[in-house]
Amino acid sequence: MKRFMVSVAGLTVALLALPLVGLLQRMPWSSLGNPLTNHGTLEALKVSLTVSLLATIMVFLLGTPLAWAIARVSVPGRRFIRALIMLPMVLPPVVGGTALLFALGRQGLVGQWLNQWFGITLPFTLAGAVVAAIFVALPFYVIAVEGALQSAGQHLEDLEDMAGTLGASPWNVLRRITYPQVLPAMGAGLALAWARALGEFGATITFAGNLPGRTQTLPLATFLALENNPEEALVLSLILLVVSLGVLIGLRDRWMPSS
């Protein structure tokens, strides 16, 4: 039985590794620097870093109170709210982008009022790309922080209550008691959210378009290069692969014991 399970596990690992091996085998190692210095590649990299970093900042600002509320406040429909938060993780990205377009587009449910009252247009802009990245990345951070708060449980709440009883202000309780307990999970959640925002494709191309120098991110540039310049597509894929593996390897100990 053990031999059978190990054999199947080995085949599964090989199945997962095969596409990566194929990618590395076709990589133009001798001319690797040429696509990296290409103006279009540098522009796509700049847009990707801008979008992913702005999205990560917003994920932190919006997701931290949300994770705290989901973990600590008992409200009707909390299961539905949690499912709604997790929905972008399983929703096809193109469907997410379509939903954003009908909600925040010029004629969308909210977008029409943003356009009429404030002159704000999100589709096919850098801000729209950031919104799409926030939409798909937010669940990764919220789930990580909520899980840390749930794990700390009553012990953390008792410490917070004790500090408040001794005269600590709510801000000091948050800064000195709560944050240190969940800081590792916050860091892991932000890293995962950033990596997800950096690799976003479907929602971005649907809601923000593929405008070079404005909304064309590395995944979009990779898709475009597959038709015209396969070598450039391979190099761009390598960049995203290295980033993704780096994040996962760096965060491995956050969700499983080291071995």
N, C-alpha and C positions, 0 to 999 in steps of 0.2 A: 504493500500500500504506500509506504513512504517513497519507494523508488518511483512509483507511478505518479505521485503528486509532484515530486521534484522534477520529473520529466516534463509534465504538463506546464509547470511553472517556468522551466527553462524555455520551452517553446513560446510561451506567452511573452517572456522578456525579449526573446529574439524577434517576435512579431512587432513589439513596440520599438525595438532598436533598429530594425531594418530600414525604415524610412530615413532615420537620422544618418545611418551608415551610407545610404544611397546619396543623401545630400552632401555629406562630406567627401564622398568618393568623386563626385562631379565638380567639386569646388575648384575654381581656377586659382590655385595657390600661388603660381608664379606671377600672376597679374592681379593679385588681390588688392593692391593699393590703387589701381586705376579707377574702379567704381567708387571707392571710398572718397576720392578727391573730386568726383563728378559734381558739378554745381547742383543738379537735380537731387542727387543723393544727400548732399549737405543741407539743402533746403528742406527736404523731407525729414531729415534727422532733427533739424531745428524746430520744425512744426511739431514733431512727435514729442520732443522734450518739453516744449512749451505747453502743449495740450495736457500731457500726462502729469506734469508738475502742478499746473493750475488745478487740474481735476483732483489730484491727491490732497492739495490744501483744502479744497472745498469738501472733499470726503471727510477729512478730519473735523472741520468746523460743523458740518451737518450731521455726520455719523456718530460723533461722541455723545451728544445729548440724546440722540435716538436710541443708541445702544443702552444708555443708562436708563432711559424711560422704559424700554422693553423689559429690561432685567429687573427693575425695582418697582414699577408702578403696575398695580393690578387694574386693568381697564377692560371693559367688555370688548370682546372680539380680538383679544391679544393674539390668539392663534392665527386669525385671519391677517392681522397686521404683520406678523412675522412671516407668514407665507407671501404676503405682498412684497415685503422687503427682499425675500429670496427669489422672487419671480425672475428678475433679470438674469440670474445664474443659469436658469433652464430655458428661458425664452430664446428662440432663435434671434440673433442680433438684428437681422433684417426686419423682423417683426417689431422689435424694440424701436428701431429707427423709424419705421412707418408710424408707430404709435406716437413717437415724439413729433413727427411731422404734422399729424392731425391734431395734436394738442398744442404745439408751440409754433406751427407754421403761420404764415401771414393770414390765412383763413382758418386757422385752428381754433380750438375751444378757448384757449387763453391767449394764443399768439396774436389773434386779431386785435385784442384789446391792448396788448403790449405795443403793437404797431401803431394803433390809432392814438393812444394816450401818451406814450413815451417815445414813439419813433424807433422802438427796438425791434430789430429783425434778427432772428437767430439762425434760420436755415441757411446753409451754404456760407457760413462765416466761421471764423476761428472760435468765437464764443459758442456757436452751435456744436462744433467738434468737442469742446470742453464739456458741454451739457451731455452729449452722447457718452463721453468717457465716464462722467460722474454716474450716469444711469447704470452702466454695466459694472462699475468698480465698487460702488457703495456697499453692496451686500457683503463683500469679502471682509471689509473693515468692521461693519456692524456685527457680523456673526462672531468674529474673533474677540471683540471687546465684550459683547454680551456674554459669550462663553466664559471669559475670565471673571466677570462680575458674578455670574452664576456659580462658578467654582469657588470663589471666595466666600460666597454665601453669608450666613448669619454672623460669622466671625468678623467679617469686614464691617457689617452694619453695626455690630456692637462697638467696635473700635471707633467708628464715626460718631455714634451716640455718646460714647464716653468723652471723646474730644470736645463735642459740643457742650456737654454738661460742665466740662472744666473751663469753658469760656472761649473756646476757639471759634472763630468766625466760619461761616459756611465755606468761604473761599480758602481759608487755611486748612480746613478739614479736607476739602477736595484736593488741594495741592500737596499736603503732607501725609494724608492717610490713603485716600482713594487712588490717586494717580500712581504712586509707587507700586501699589498692588497689581495694577493692570497695565503698567507701562510696557512690559515685554510683549503682551498681547496687542497693544496699540501699535508698537513698532512692527510686529509681524503682519498685522492687518493692513497697515499703510504700505508695506513693501509689496504685499500681494495685490492691493488695490492699484498701486503704481504700475506693476507689471501688467495687470489686466488692462489698464488704461493705455499703456504703451502699445499693446498688441491688438487693440480694438480695431475691427474692420467693418462689420456689417452695419451696425448702427451709425457709424461715422459716414460711410459712403451714402447711406440712404438719407440721413438728416443733414449732413454738412457738405456732402459732395466730395469731389476729388479734384480740387483746384490747386494746381502747382503753386507752391509758395504761400498758400493761404490755408487750405484744409487738407492738403495731401500729406498724410503721415507715412511712416515707413511701411506698414502693411499695405497701404493703398499703392505706394510706389512699387512695392514688390509685385503686386498683382499686375500692374501696368507693364512692368519690365519683363514679365514672363512671355509676352507676345513679341516684344521688339529686341530685348537684350537679356537673354537667359543668364549670362554670366553676372550681370548686375543683380538680377533677381536672386541668384545663389548667394551673393555676398550680403545682400540685405537680409536674406533669410538667416544667414550665419549670425549677424548682429542680434537679431531677435532671439535666436536659439541660445546664444551665449547669455544674454540678459535673463531669459526665462530660467535656464538651468542654474544660473548664479543665485537667483532669488530662491528657488526651491531648495537647493543644497544649503544655502545659508540659513533657511528657516526650518530645516528638517527637524531639529531638536525641539521646536516649538510644539509639534503635534505628536512626536513619538520619541521614546528614549533612544539615546545614542547607543551604537553597538560597535 
